[in-house]
Amino acid sequence: MTIRDAGSVDLLSIDASGEVLTLSLVAEEPWGTAGALVPALTAKLTSYVRFVRSGQLLQQYPDVAGKSVVFCLHYADPPGPAEEAAIRQAVTTQLGPHGIGWAQRPIPD
């Protein structure tokens, strides 16, 4: 899966405490210049929010009910300024208001 595949969730995981559900977005390719992947990133985030808010997540995985939800971007190259701005916008307008957390982590070598 990649950031360009807005129609799928790349990975779901539950932390060791069993309290936090992480939906991971995987960005293996370089971000490029001038925000070329911002539309793909925005579409992917919107798709993830829809998956959670529509109830589809709980329909497919009823055992995650009541867990905190975090979206995590796993990247090969750090997002550039345009991507960071899009992320801040999404966190402020789409994730935060619905209690969805955000994290970013490099993909280990």
C-alpha positions as CSV (number, residue, x, y, z in Angstrom):
1,M,0.0,0.0,0.0
2,T,1.1,3.6,-0.5
3,I,0.0,7.1,0.1
4,R,-1.4,7.1,-3.4
5,D,-3.9,4.3,-2.6
6,A,-6.6,6.3,-0.9
7,G,-9.0,3.4,-1.1
8,S,-7.3,1.2,1.5
9,V,-6.0,1.3,5.0
10,D,-2.3,0.4,4.9
11,L,-2.1,-1.2,8.4
12,L,-4.0,-1.5,11.6
13,S,-2.4,-2.3,14.9
14,I,-3.2,-2.2,18.6
15,D,-0.5,-1.0,21.1
16,A,0.8,-3.2,23.9
17,S,-1.6,-1.7,26.4
18,G,-4.5,-2.7,24.2
19,E,-6.0,0.8,24.5
20,V,-4.8,2.5,21.3
21,L,-5.7,1.5,17.8
22,T,-3.2,2.9,15.1
23,L,-4.2,3.2,11.5
24,S,-0.9,3.6,9.6
25,L,-0.3,5.4,6.4
26,V,2.8,4.3,4.6
27,A,4.8,6.7,2.4
28,E,7.7,4.8,0.8
29,E,8.3,7.1,-2.1
30,P,10.0,10.6,-2.0
31,W,7.6,13.5,-1.5
32,G,9.1,15.4,-4.4
33,T,8.9,19.1,-4.7
34,A,6.2,21.7,-4.5
35,G,3.7,19.5,-2.8
36,A,3.1,17.0,-5.6
37,L,1.8,14.4,-3.3
38,V,-0.4,16.7,-1.2
39,P,-3.6,15.7,-3.0
40,A,-2.8,12.0,-2.5
41,L,-2.0,12.6,1.2
42,T,-5.2,14.6,1.7
43,A,-7.3,12.0,-0.1
44,K,-5.8,9.2,2.0
45,L,-6.4,11.1,5.3
46,T,-10.0,11.9,4.2
47,S,-10.6,8.2,3.4
48,Y,-9.2,7.2,6.8
49,V,-11.5,9.7,8.6
50,R,-14.5,8.4,6.6
51,F,-13.6,4.8,7.5
52,V,-13.6,5.6,11.2
53,R,-16.5,8.1,11.3
54,S,-18.9,6.1,9.1
55,G,-18.8,3.1,11.4
56,Q,-17.1,0.9,8.8
57,L,-14.1,0.4,11.2
58,L,-16.4,-1.0,13.9
59,Q,-18.3,-3.1,11.4
60,Q,-15.1,-4.8,10.2
61,Y,-13.3,-4.9,13.6
62,P,-15.9,-4.8,16.4
63,D,-13.3,-5.7,19.0
64,V,-11.7,-2.2,18.7
65,A,-14.7,-0.5,20.1
66,G,-13.8,2.0,22.8
67,K,-10.1,2.2,21.9
68,S,-8.4,5.5,21.2
69,V,-7.6,6.0,17.5
70,V,-4.4,7.4,16.1
71,F,-3.4,7.9,12.5
72,C,0.4,7.4,12.0
73,L,2.4,8.4,9.0
74,H,5.3,6.1,8.4
75,Y,7.7,7.6,5.9
76,A,10.9,6.8,4.1
77,D,11.6,10.5,3.6
78,P,10.3,13.2,5.9
79,P,7.3,15.2,4.6
80,G,8.2,18.5,3.1
81,P,6.8,21.9,4.0
82,A,3.7,21.6,1.8
83,E,2.9,18.1,3.2
84,E,3.4,19.3,6.8
85,A,1.0,22.2,6.1
86,A,-1.6,19.7,4.7
87,I,-1.1,17.5,7.8
88,R,-1.5,20.4,10.2
89,Q,-4.7,21.4,8.4
90,A,-6.1,17.8,8.5
91,V,-5.2,17.4,12.2
92,T,-6.9,20.7,13.0
93,T,-10.1,20.3,10.9
94,Q,-10.6,16.5,10.4
95,L,-8.8,14.6,13.1
96,G,-8.7,16.6,16.3
97,P,-12.4,17.5,16.3
98,H,-13.2,13.8,16.2
99,G,-10.7,12.8,18.9
100,I,-8.4,11.1,16.4
101,G,-4.7,11.5,17.3
102,W,-1.7,12.0,14.9
103,A,1.8,10.6,14.9
104,Q,4.7,10.5,12.4
105,R,7.6,8.0,12.3
106,P,10.4,7.2,9.9
107,I,10.4,3.7,8.4
108,P,13.4,2.0,10.0
109,D,16.3,1.1,7.7
